């Protein structure tokens, strides 16, 4: 199944966040996601989503005390902050009706990596329990080490190992861009890791712009997703090379 969602943290940035819901609907998207919606009250965003008729399919959990850090789920010394972030994520997920919350792992040095992986599995299981009360589930994302050096989960194989030791409700967030930056064929990686996949994001590589600006064969990829048993959303999480609307030729070509 092929269903497109717009990432409102990166697309339609010409507008304030509450106005991006309607802009995404007008452009032809069927749903939206957000990285960090916490700059606005959840009720404000929920009203905007309802008014535009746009379901919110994913948000990110708060990143922790340092907003430049890619998450804190692997850090044992930040247990209190992690739990507080989950409580806030659960509040927003419930208000927005978001079924998925991306829980970013954070950074780990080589010396502490094994301990951080163990802590990550525990924190993801805690997230599954806390988010379930809001009708949501946590996701784990692989992020390539070229863009984010030191990220705790820099490969899909390691992500699968973590998921094997975490609560079964934790899903894989598959990012096409990160797969390409890891030197993988995104189509092959999609097929290989489809089993635990709950959400998909995409951007072209290199550059992380819209499809058609890089080297990824999106026609092949979209056909593969459409013909597969994948029933989740495919979210456009890219930085437009120009204005958002100017870069939507790929969406029109996909027949939406």
HELIX and SHEET records of a PDB file:
HELIX    1   1 UNK A   17  UNK A   27  1                                  11    
HELIX    2   2 UNK A   42  UNK A   52  1                                  11    
HELIX    3   3 UNK A   76  UNK A   78  5                                   3    
HELIX    4   4 UNK A   79  UNK A   96  1                                  18    
HELIX    5   5 UNK A  113  UNK A  132  1                                  20    
HELIX    6   6 UNK A  156  UNK A  164  1                                   9    
HELIX    7   7 UNK A  176  UNK A  181  1                                   6    
HELIX    8   8 UNK A  186  UNK A  192  1                                   7    
HELIX    9   9 UNK A  194  UNK A  196  5                                   3    
HELIX   10  10 UNK A  218  UNK A  227  1                                  10    
HELIX   11  11 UNK A  245  UNK A  247  5                                   3    
HELIX   12  12 UNK A  249  UNK A  253  1                                   5    
SHEET    1   A 9 UNK A   4  UNK A   7  0                                        
SHEET    2   A 9 UNK A  31  UNK A  34  1                                        
SHEET    3   A 9 UNK A  55  UNK A  60  1                                        
SHEET    4   A 9 UNK A 100  UNK A 102  1                                        
SHEET    5   A 9 UNK A 137  UNK A 141  1                                        
SHEET    6   A 9 UNK A 171  UNK A 175  1                                        
SHEET    7   A 9 UNK A 197  UNK A 202  1                                        
SHEET    8   A 9 UNK A 234  UNK A 236  1                                        
SHEET    9   A 9 UNK A   4  UNK A   7  1                                        
END                                                                             
